[in-house]
Amino acid sequence: MLKIYKDSDLVLRTRAARVEIPLSEADEALALAMFQHIKESQDPELAEKYGLRAGVGLAAPQVGVSKQIIVVHFMIDEDDNYLTYVLANPQIISSSVRRTYLEGGEGCLSVDESYPGHVYRYHKIKVKAYDILNKKDIEINVFGYPAIVLQHEIDHLNGVLFYDRIDPANKDKFPDAISL
């Protein structure tokens, strides 16, 4: 199991370095270990056995490595189909004007406390990245929940935590935002 660093650790407040493509063996091994960690965190038996909190995404800074590698993995339907991305150097290259947010707020494996409030994110984004599993450059178009998760993980690469985006003084600054 990987150690998850907490929000008080400096590595989570530092802009992560781009990784060289093709990936080194060490960077590829890190990405695959992160992917395995997320998958195991979603298995109730393994999560209990190893004391894991269930997650849908993970960024390399969260495991103490300041590199631009992220993993996103979660079930998208009742047929056990998953949305899975294991990415290096992800960049948002376009986004919608419309915003969205999770009604219940966001959480994070690196944050133990609860931070109430809306985290407004772009409803639709296009991301350019290197797909580590398929070893090729890709562009991803997503909206809604997948877009929120990708933005959350990409924020980690820039030293930004979800609660940095909560504005308690202006909770409804995007009145047309879509609640998920």
Number of C-alpha atoms within 10 A of each C-alpha: 13 14 9 17 19 18 19 10 13 12 22 27 17 16 17 21 14 14 16 12 14 12 15 11 9 9 21 17 12 17 24 16 15 25 22 15 21 25 19 19 21 18 13 12 12 13 17 12 9 11 11 21 14 18 18 22 24 29 28 26 29 25 18 17 17 23 21 25 31 26 27 23 21 19 13 13 9 7 7 8 10 13 12 17 21 24 24 26 21 25 17 16 12 13 18 12 11 14 20 23 22 18 13 12 17 18 18 22 17 18 16 10 9 11 15 14 20 25 23 24 26 20 22 20 22 17 21 18 21 24 17 22 13 11 12 12 14 13 15 14 14 16 17 19 17 21 21 25 21 24 19 22 27 24 16 26 29 17 17 18 21 20 18 9 13 17 14 10 7 10 13 13 11 15 8 10 17 17 14 12
